[in-house]
Amino acid sequence: MTVIDPDTQSGWVAEVEEDAADDMPLSTRLSIADTLTLGNAICGFMAVYFTTTGVLIPHLTGNEDGGMARHSAAMAVILMLLASIFDLFDGLVARKLRASAMGAELDNLSDLISFGLAPAYFVVTWGMVAPDAHQLQRVSVVAAVVVLLAVVLRLARFSCVTLRDGIFQGMPSPFGALTVVAIVLLELPFVPTLLAIIGVAWLMVSRVEYPKPRGRLAVAMLSWIVLSMGMLAAWALDAPGGQMLLQTGCALQIVLGAMIPVFATARRVNAFRDNRREARSAQVQQIP
């Protein structure tokens, strides 16, 4: 019901101060870390843009140019790598400086764009431009949906589950996205490619523990990302040995994606055995 002011004969509504923006709590203003997070989202969107305009549209219109498609595909992947750099540094900056109350939500939304939508769209495009696209298109859509849902579920679980400091549960979405893209760029036969993509999606929602990139691990990850950018640039520019560099980089990314859970699982098994051994020793000592 609207209350009428008898003096003005107008609807009575709550008065909003003009300087409300100036009274905005500091916790809802963008911080430096939030700006980096938004850069992550922009990179993810631009990766989709380059995949569409440089790879998909030329294929659909019959104006394919191998160089242009290669350049655009490389640019899309470089943007995903750049998004992972933003994702790496926004957490470091947030720990060193003030972080806003929106930081966690912005991070999840940006990760969904850059490491969920962008790689899933890359997989769909691969299915459409492949030589036998009429057979692969529908299956590639299913694989892309699996990747997207895996990232959605992983990000949602990350927001709800509290783990001990220094670890992630499940493959981190940036690492998973880059591994999916590496699988596609390696141009393996269709069935192994599909199985590998689904395997990465499973690792993202698994309970395998991954270390958080801090200290030396963060430096190593940053170095690997920069090196990967160089390999992609050499491939895009058709430099001598560029194709070999790309295949080597993609293979190493896939090997890392496969070996980390193996080492993590072996570490958990060894820790479990040590705990059982200690428990048995304690029981023996308690026996009179």
Order of alpha helices (4+ residues) and beta strands (2+ residues): alpha-alpha-alpha-alpha-alpha-alpha-beta-alpha-alpha-beta-alpha-alpha
